[in-house]
């Protein structure tokens, strides 16, 4: 699969979110990577297609954590390089469509998130929602499914960041290892977490009960899988993100059972 592969495009006669020249909603980096790991970054980008006029966001909110996961893609890139692993990443803001949510979820196209109002997501018609599903989520889902199909024994590792303050309350958590029904990899990584430069805990600051493990549930059946959450002040610059990515790669190497063994 070539880098930047787009699995399915809208024909010129159909309505479209992405204009010509705005590129694919999904990219696959290092598609020939040989590691027994597939990396995913669903909230990699703050990009909002021009036709959506920034979804009506205020200037203060336009580049906030509500729009993307700052630092997560830099960490994921560093992990991809250290592991020689393919990395599937969304290239469109989570507010246009959150690729870690199913189409029926309210949070897939939220009109409000924490304290941020998203005017461009208010009162979306079924047709408008379906267009975003077709143009953003489905290409992402299919691309990830194709990468995983070529690697039936690979572990699935998703990379996210979270804000240090939530609804005005500081968060003490530094790194969270989240799991869906299968907790093997999360617990194995917790056992090797002394390698990491920050404190680690299971299922913080979220858990599967919060509806945040859609990618693991959709694509991780029968695989070792984990969702990594990193407090974004710990990866606020490229050097810190690369250091974190290298350390997380080392934890993955030490934790993943060979050939997907139980």
N, C-alpha and C positions, 0 to 999 in steps of 0.2 A: 504494500500500500504506500503510495507516495506521500511525502509530508504535505500537510495542508489538504489532504483528501477530503472531499465533500461527497457524502453518500446521498445523492438525490438533490436535484435542484428544481426550482420553480420555472416553468416555461415562460417565455416572454409575454404570452397573452394573459397570464394569471397575475393577480395582485401579489405584491412582494414587499417584505419588510426590508430586506437588504438590497440596496441599489447596486447597479453595475459598478465594479471597482471597490466595493466594500468587503469583498472576499467571502470566505466560507464561515459558517457559524461554528465550525469545529476544526481543530488541527490535530494531527498525530505526529509527534516528534520522535525521532529515533525508531521508526517503525520496524526496523530489522533488528532491534535490540535482542540480545540472546539470554538475558536474565529470566529466571522463573518468576518474574513479577511484572504486572501491568500497573502502571501508575495512572491516576486520574486527577484532574483538577477542574471541577465543575464551575468554580467561581473565579476563574483565572483573570478575567478581563473586565475593565470598566466600560468597554465600548458599547455605545447605544447608537443604532443606525440613525443617520441624519433625518430620515423621514419621520422618526418618532419624537423629534425636537426635544431631546433630553428628558422625555417623559414628563415635562413640566416641572422638573426638580429645581429647587433653589440652588443658587451657586454654592452655598455652603454644603448642601447635601450631595451635589453632583459627583464628588470624588470620595465620598464617605464609605465606610464599611458596608453600608446598606447596599451599595452598588456592586461591590466585588469583595474578594478576600485579599487585602493588601499583603504582599509578601509570599503568598501561597505558591504562585507560579514560579517564583525564583527558587523557593525551596524544592519544588517538584522538578525543576530543570536540573538542579544540583544532584538530586537523587537519581534522576535518569542517567546523568553522566557517570556517576559513581557506580551505579549498578549495571549499566548498559541495558536499561529497561525502556520499552516503549512508553510514551506518555500521551494520553488522550486528554485534550483540554478544550473547554468551551471558549469561543472567541467573542461572545456576546454577554452583556451584563446579566447578572442574576435577576435584575428587575424586569428585563424584557421577558426572560423565561429562566427560571431556576432549574437547571438540568439535574439537580438532586431532589426533584419533586415530581410526582406523577401528574399527568395533565388535569386530573380531577381535583387536585389539592388547591386550596385557596392560596397557599403560599407559593404556588408556581408562578403566579403573576400578581403579587400583592399590591393592594391599593394603599397599604400602610405597613411599615415595618419598624418596630420599636417606636421612635418618635418621628420618623420620616414619612411625610405624606408623598404619595406617588400619583399625582393627578392623571398622568397618562395611562394609569391602570384602572381608573375608576369606571365603573359601568361598561366594561368591555362586553361587546356582543358575543354570542356564541361563535359567530364567523370570525371575529377578530382573535378570539382565543384559539380557535382551530388553526388560523394562519400562523400564529406563533409556534404552536405545537408542531405544525408541519415544517416550518422553515428553520426552527432552532432545535427543538427537542429531538425530533425524529432523526435528523442527520447525526446528532451527537449519539443517540442511543444505538443507531445502526453501526456507526463507526466503532464504538466501543465493543459492541457484540462481535463484529468481524475480527477485531484484534484479539479478543479473548478466544474466539472459536479456533484460531490458529495456534492457541497455547492452552490446551485443555487442562494442564496441570499447574498453570501459573497462579500465583496469589494475586489478589486484587487489593490495591492500596490507594485510598483516596486522600488528598491533601487539602486542608482547609486552614484558615486562620480565623480568630475571633477577637472581638474588641475587648480592651482591658476594663471598660466600664459598660454596664448594661442597665438601662433604665435608672441611671444615676448611681448605681451600686458598683464599687470596684470589685473586680474578680481576682481572687488569689490564685486560681488555677493557672498553670503555665503551659503544660502540654497534656492533652487528653487523648486517650486511645479508646475509640468507640467501636462497638460491635453490634451486629444484628443478632440473629439467633445463634450463629456460630461464633463463639468467643475464643477459639483456639489461638489465633494469631495475636489478638489484643493481649491476652494473658501471657503468651510467650514473650512478646515485646516488653510488657511490664516487667517481667523477670530479668530482662537484659537492659533495663533503662538506666542503670548506673553509667552507661556509656554516654548518656545525653547530658548536656550542660544545664538543664533545667529540670524542675520537679515534674513528675509524671503521675497521672492517676487514670483509672478506668472511668469511662462514661462521664467526663466533665468537658466543657460546661453544659453539655447536652447528653442525651441518650436516645436510644431507639424510640422510647416513649414520646419523644418530642417530634417524631416524624422526619428525622434528619438522615436516616440511613437508607433512603430509597435506592441509591446506586448499589449499595451492598446487597440489598434484598433482590433487586432486579437482575443483577449480573453476577452475584457471588455465590449462587447456589452450588453446593458441592466443592467450593473452593475455600482455602484460607483467605480471610478478608479482614480488613481493618480500615477505619476512618481516623485519620490523624488530624487533630485540632491543635493549633499553635497560637498562643496569645500574640497578637500582631506587633506589640512593642518589642518583642524579642527578636523580630526579623524585620526591623524597620529600615535597614539598609542592605545593599547587595551583599556586603561581606558577611553580615550576621546571618542572612538567609542562606548563603552558600555553606557557612559553617554548620548551621542547623541541618541542612540537607545532607551534608556528608555524614554527620553523626546519626541521623535517622537511617541513612543507607546502611551504616554499620550495624545498627540494631536489626534492620530487616534481614541482613545476611546471617546474623547470629540466631535469628528467631524462626525463620521460615523453614518448615519441615521439607526435606527433599521430595521432589516429584509430587507435592501436594499430599503427602502422607498424613494420616490422622495422628 
